[in-house]
Amino acid sequence: MGTNDTTGAGASARREYERRRARDEAGIRATWGEGRLGTLAVTLSGERQSTVAWRSGAVGEAAVGRALDAIASEHLVVLHDRRIRGTRGTRGNIDHVVITRAGVWIVDAKRYRDKRPALRVEGGLVRPREEKLIVGGSDHTKLVDGVLRQVQLVSDLVGPVPVVGTLCFVDADWPMFGGAFTVRGVEVCWPRKLAKRLAALDGQVDVAAVAVAVAEHFPPA
């Protein structure tokens, strides 16, 4: 197996964006016609926010993918855009899987422009301690839940090999010093920070064997 796959990070998100954009345009032209009036209506309408979100997601996945591909080697295999069997659509995908000699990293790429990720801890005395992921002042802990589900799926496959979840934020408002943190066991950081950390890992994991198992169980999306 090569050091990284060739399906392209963010490929399925880009396909979903193109599908939604074409559907939106078809809906507008169904109302205004295929001629100049329809073209003008398409231009003036702009893109739906829900459609734009898929384009932004694809950009984020591609950025993280480039950072990971730059450190790929025979001891560090990168798989992009892997499909979770039994699911439909791109919501059932794992953005990136990185197999290192220290274990497997599940990387979920997110693009929140100019918004700062932060850890909020609530409770701890009278009520149970609860860690939350805050992005731009809003609660996005559901992103952590999603990564933990993916971690469990991969853990079920690779058995004793350690599996770590990561949320990698692109174009976020990171502070000049520090910034990275862990919430409920999921690491939160940015592409360069993640790549540097992964490149420095070492251990006894059979990278090639684990990569083959993961690639076969989670095919390209």
C-alpha positions as a Markdown table, in Angstrom:
| # | Residue | x | y | z |
|---|---|---|---|---|
| 1 | Met | 0.0 | 0.0 | 0.0 |
| 2 | Gly | 1.2 | 3.5 | -0.7 |
| 3 | Thr | 1.8 | 6.2 | 1.9 |
| 4 | Asn | -1.5 | 7.9 | 1.1 |
| 5 | Asp | -4.5 | 7.2 | -1.0 |
| 6 | Thr | -5.4 | 9.0 | -4.2 |
| 7 | Thr | -9.1 | 9.6 | -3.8 |
| 8 | Gly | -8.5 | 13.2 | -2.8 |
| 9 | Ala | -9.4 | 14.8 | 0.5 |
| 10 | Gly | -12.8 | 16.4 | 0.4 |
| 11 | Ala | -13.8 | 14.7 | -2.8 |
| 12 | Ser | -17.2 | 13.6 | -1.7 |
| 13 | Ala | -17.9 | 17.0 | -0.1 |
| 14 | Arg | -17.1 | 18.6 | -3.4 |
| 15 | Arg | -19.4 | 16.2 | -5.3 |
| 16 | Glu | -22.2 | 17.0 | -2.8 |
| 17 | Tyr | -21.6 | 20.7 | -3.3 |
| 18 | Glu | -21.8 | 20.4 | -7.1 |
| 19 | Arg | -24.9 | 18.3 | -6.8 |
| 20 | Arg | -26.7 | 20.8 | -4.6 |
| 21 | Arg | -25.6 | 23.7 | -6.7 |
| 22 | Ala | -27.0 | 22.1 | -9.8 |
| 23 | Arg | -30.2 | 21.2 | -8.0 |
| 24 | Asp | -30.6 | 24.8 | -6.8 |
| 25 | Glu | -29.9 | 26.2 | -10.3 |
| 26 | Ala | -32.4 | 23.8 | -11.9 |
| 27 | Gly | -35.1 | 24.9 | -9.4 |
| 28 | Ile | -34.5 | 28.6 | -10.3 |
| 29 | Arg | -34.6 | 27.9 | -14.0 |
| 30 | Ala | -37.8 | 25.9 | -13.6 |
| 31 | Thr | -39.4 | 29.1 | -12.5 |
| 32 | Trp | -37.6 | 31.7 | -14.7 |
| 33 | Gly | -36.8 | 29.6 | -17.8 |
| 34 | Glu | -33.6 | 28.6 | -19.5 |
| 35 | Gly | -33.0 | 31.9 | -21.3 |
| 36 | Arg | -31.4 | 35.2 | -20.3 |
| 37 | Leu | -34.0 | 35.8 | -17.6 |
| 38 | Gly | -33.2 | 32.4 | -16.0 |
| 39 | Thr | -29.5 | 33.1 | -16.2 |
| 40 | Leu | -30.0 | 36.5 | -14.5 |
| 41 | Ala | -32.2 | 34.9 | -11.8 |
| 42 | Val | -29.5 | 32.4 | -11.1 |
| 43 | Thr | -26.8 | 35.1 | -10.8 |
| 44 | Leu | -28.9 | 37.3 | -8.6 |
| 45 | Ser | -30.1 | 34.5 | -6.3 |
| 46 | Gly | -26.6 | 33.5 | -5.2 |
| 47 | Glu | -26.0 | 30.2 | -3.5 |
| 48 | Arg | -28.0 | 28.8 | -0.5 |
| 49 | Gln | -26.1 | 28.9 | 2.7 |
| 50 | Ser | -26.6 | 25.1 | 3.1 |
| 51 | Thr | -25.0 | 24.6 | -0.3 |
| 52 | Val | -22.1 | 26.9 | 0.4 |
| 53 | Ala | -21.4 | 25.0 | 3.6 |
| 54 | Trp | -20.5 | 21.9 | 1.5 |
| 55 | Arg | -18.0 | 24.0 | -0.5 |
| 56 | Ser | -16.4 | 25.3 | 2.7 |
| 57 | Gly | -16.2 | 21.8 | 4.1 |
| 58 | Ala | -14.5 | 20.6 | 1.0 |
| 59 | Val | -11.9 | 23.4 | 1.2 |
| 60 | Gly | -11.3 | 22.5 | 4.9 |
| 61 | Glu | -10.8 | 18.8 | 4.2 |
| 62 | Ala | -8.4 | 19.6 | 1.3 |
| 63 | Ala | -6.3 | 21.9 | 3.5 |
| 64 | Val | -6.0 | 19.3 | 6.3 |
| 65 | Gly | -5.4 | 16.6 | 3.6 |
| 66 | Arg | -2.4 | 18.6 | 2.2 |
| 67 | Ala | -0.9 | 19.0 | 5.7 |
| 68 | Leu | -1.2 | 15.2 | 6.3 |
| 69 | Asp | 0.0 | 14.2 | 2.8 |
| 70 | Ala | 3.2 | 16.2 | 3.4 |
| 71 | Ile | 4.2 | 13.9 | 6.3 |
| 72 | Ala | 3.1 | 10.6 | 4.7 |
| 73 | Ser | 5.8 | 7.9 | 4.6 |
| 74 | Glu | 6.2 | 4.2 | 4.9 |
| 75 | His | 5.7 | 4.6 | 8.7 |
| 76 | Leu | 2.7 | 7.0 | 8.4 |
| 77 | Val | -0.1 | 6.2 | 6.0 |
| 78 | Val | -2.9 | 8.7 | 5.3 |
| 79 | Leu | -6.4 | 7.7 | 4.0 |
| 80 | His | -8.8 | 10.4 | 2.9 |
| 81 | Asp | -12.6 | 10.5 | 2.7 |
| 82 | Arg | -13.5 | 7.0 | 3.8 |
| 83 | Arg | -17.1 | 5.7 | 3.8 |
| 84 | Ile | -18.7 | 4.1 | 6.8 |
| 85 | Arg | -20.6 | 1.1 | 5.6 |
| 86 | Gly | -24.3 | 1.1 | 6.1 |
| 87 | Thr | -24.6 | 4.9 | 5.9 |
| 88 | Arg | -25.8 | 7.2 | 3.2 |
| 89 | Gly | -24.4 | 10.4 | 1.9 |
| 90 | Thr | -21.3 | 12.3 | 3.0 |
| 91 | Arg | -22.4 | 12.5 | 6.6 |
| 92 | Gly | -21.4 | 8.9 | 6.9 |
| 93 | Asn | -17.7 | 9.6 | 5.9 |
| 94 | Ile | -14.5 | 9.8 | 7.9 |
| 95 | Asp | -12.6 | 12.7 | 6.6 |
| 96 | His | -9.1 | 11.4 | 7.3 |
| 97 | Val | -7.5 | 8.3 | 8.9 |
| 98 | Val | -3.8 | 8.4 | 9.8 |
| 99 | Ile | -2.1 | 5.2 | 10.7 |
| 100 | Thr | 1.1 | 5.7 | 12.6 |
| 101 | Arg | 3.5 | 3.5 | 14.5 |
| 102 | Ala | 1.9 | 4.8 | 17.7 |
| 103 | Gly | -1.7 | 4.1 | 16.7 |
| 104 | Val | -4.5 | 5.4 | 14.5 |
| 105 | Trp | -5.8 | 9.0 | 14.4 |
| 106 | Ile | -9.3 | 9.8 | 13.2 |
| 107 | Val | -9.2 | 13.4 | 11.9 |
| 108 | Asp | -12.4 | 15.3 | 11.3 |
| 109 | Ala | -11.7 | 18.6 | 9.4 |
| 110 | Lys | -13.8 | 21.6 | 10.2 |
| 111 | Arg | -13.7 | 25.1 | 8.6 |
| 112 | Tyr | -15.0 | 27.9 | 10.9 |
| 113 | Arg | -13.5 | 31.1 | 9.5 |
| 114 | Asp | -12.3 | 33.5 | 12.2 |
| 115 | Lys | -14.1 | 31.7 | 15.0 |
| 116 | Arg | -12.2 | 30.5 | 18.1 |
| 117 | Pro | -12.5 | 26.9 | 19.4 |
| 118 | Ala | -12.4 | 26.7 | 23.2 |
| 119 | Leu | -13.0 | 24.2 | 26.0 |
| 120 | Arg | -15.7 | 25.0 | 28.5 |
| 121 | Val | -15.8 | 22.9 | 31.7 |
| 122 | Glu | -19.1 | 23.0 | 33.7 |
| 123 | Gly | -20.0 | 21.3 | 37.0 |
| 124 | Gly | -17.4 | 19.3 | 39.0 |
| 125 | Leu | -18.6 | 19.9 | 42.6 |
| 126 | Val | -22.3 | 19.6 | 43.1 |
| 127 | Arg | -23.0 | 18.1 | 39.7 |
| 128 | Pro | -20.9 | 15.9 | 37.3 |
| 129 | Arg | -18.1 | 17.5 | 35.5 |
| 130 | Glu | -18.9 | 18.2 | 31.8 |
| 131 | Glu | -16.6 | 19.3 | 29.0 |
| 132 | Lys | -18.0 | 21.2 | 26.1 |
| 133 | Leu | -16.6 | 22.4 | 22.8 |
| 134 | Ile | -17.3 | 26.0 | 22.2 |
| 135 | Val | -16.7 | 27.5 | 18.7 |
| 136 | Gly | -17.2 | 31.3 | 18.3 |
| 137 | Gly | -19.2 | 31.4 | 21.5 |
| 138 | Ser | -21.6 | 28.6 | 20.5 |
| 139 | Asp | -21.9 | 25.1 | 21.8 |
| 140 | His | -20.6 | 22.6 | 19.2 |
| 141 | Thr | -20.1 | 19.6 | 21.4 |
| 142 | Lys | -22.0 | 17.5 | 18.9 |
| 143 | Leu | -18.9 | 17.6 | 16.8 |
| 144 | Val | -17.0 | 15.7 | 19.6 |
| 145 | Asp | -19.8 | 13.2 | 19.7 |
| 146 | Gly | -19.4 | 12.5 | 16.0 |
| 147 | Val | -15.7 | 12.0 | 16.3 |
| 148 | Leu | -16.1 | 9.6 | 19.2 |
| 149 | Arg | -18.5 | 7.5 | 17.2 |
| 150 | Gln | -16.0 | 7.2 | 14.4 |
| 151 | Val | -13.2 | 6.4 | 16.9 |
| 152 | Gln | -15.4 | 3.5 | 18.3 |
| 153 | Leu | -16.0 | 2.1 | 14.8 |
| 154 | Val | -12.3 | 2.0 | 14.0 |
| 155 | Ser | -11.4 | 0.7 | 17.5 |
| 156 | Asp | -13.8 | -2.2 | 16.9 |
| 157 | Leu | -11.8 | -3.0 | 13.8 |
| 158 | Val | -8.2 | -2.6 | 14.9 |
| 159 | Gly | -8.6 | -4.1 | 18.4 |
| 160 | Pro | -5.7 | -3.4 | 20.7 |
| 161 | Val | -4.2 | -0.6 | 18.5 |
| 162 | Pro | -4.8 | 2.8 | 20.1 |
| 163 | Val | -7.3 | 5.0 | 18.3 |
| 164 | Val | -7.4 | 8.8 | 18.9 |
| 165 | Gly | -9.9 | 11.3 | 17.7 |
| 166 | Thr | -9.0 | 14.8 | 16.5 |
| 167 | Leu | -11.0 | 17.8 | 15.4 |
| 168 | Cys | -8.8 | 19.9 | 13.1 |
| 169 | Phe | -10.0 | 23.4 | 12.5 |
| 170 | Val | -9.0 | 25.4 | 9.4 |
| 171 | Asp | -9.0 | 29.2 | 9.2 |
| 172 | Ala | -10.1 | 29.4 | 12.9 |
| 173 | Asp | -9.2 | 32.3 | 15.2 |
| 174 | Trp | -6.4 | 30.5 | 17.1 |
| 175 | Pro | -4.5 | 32.5 | 19.8 |
| 176 | Met | -0.8 | 33.4 | 19.2 |
| 177 | Phe | 0.3 | 31.1 | 22.1 |
| 178 | Gly | -1.2 | 27.8 | 23.1 |
| 179 | Gly | -4.7 | 27.2 | 21.7 |
| 180 | Ala | -4.8 | 23.4 | 21.2 |
| 181 | Phe | -6.7 | 21.4 | 23.8 |
| 182 | Thr | -8.5 | 18.1 | 24.5 |
| 183 | Val | -12.2 | 17.7 | 25.1 |
| 184 | Arg | -13.6 | 14.4 | 26.2 |
| 185 | Gly | -10.5 | 12.7 | 24.9 |
| 186 | Val | -10.7 | 14.3 | 21.5 |
| 187 | Glu | -7.8 | 16.5 | 20.5 |
| 188 | Val | -8.6 | 19.9 | 19.0 |
| 189 | Cys | -6.0 | 21.7 | 17.0 |
| 190 | Trp | -5.1 | 23.1 | 13.5 |
| 191 | Pro | -3.4 | 21.4 | 10.5 |
| 192 | Arg | 0.2 | 22.4 | 11.1 |
| 193 | Lys | 0.0 | 21.5 | 14.8 |
| 194 | Leu | -1.5 | 18.2 | 14.0 |
| 195 | Ala | 1.0 | 17.3 | 11.3 |
| 196 | Lys | 3.9 | 18.2 | 13.6 |
| 197 | Arg | 2.5 | 16.0 | 16.4 |
| 198 | Leu | 1.9 | 13.0 | 14.1 |
| 199 | Ala | 5.3 | 13.2 | 12.4 |
| 200 | Ala | 7.0 | 12.9 | 15.8 |
| 201 | Leu | 5.2 | 9.8 | 17.0 |
| 202 | Asp | 6.8 | 6.4 | 17.2 |
| 203 | Gly | 5.8 | 2.9 | 18.4 |
| 204 | Gln | 5.4 | -0.7 | 17.4 |
| 205 | Val | 2.2 | -0.7 | 15.4 |
| 206 | Asp | 2.4 | -2.6 | 12.1 |
| 207 | Val | 1.4 | 0.4 | 10.0 |
| 208 | Ala | 1.0 | -1.5 | 6.7 |
| 209 | Ala | -1.2 | -4.2 | 8.1 |
| 210 | Val | -3.5 | -1.8 | 9.9 |
| 211 | Ala | -3.7 | 0.5 | 6.9 |
| 212 | Val | -4.8 | -2.4 | 4.7 |
| 213 | Ala | -7.5 | -3.4 | 7.2 |
| 214 | Val | -8.8 | 0.1 | 7.6 |
| 215 | Ala | -8.8 | 0.7 | 3.8 |
| 216 | Glu | -10.7 | -2.5 | 3.1 |
| 217 | His | -13.3 | -1.9 | 5.9 |
| 218 | Phe | -13.8 | 1.8 | 5.1 |
| 219 | Pro | -13.7 | 2.1 | 1.3 |
| 220 | Pro | -13.3 | 5.4 | -0.5 |
| 221 | Ala | -16.4 | 7.5 | -0.4 |
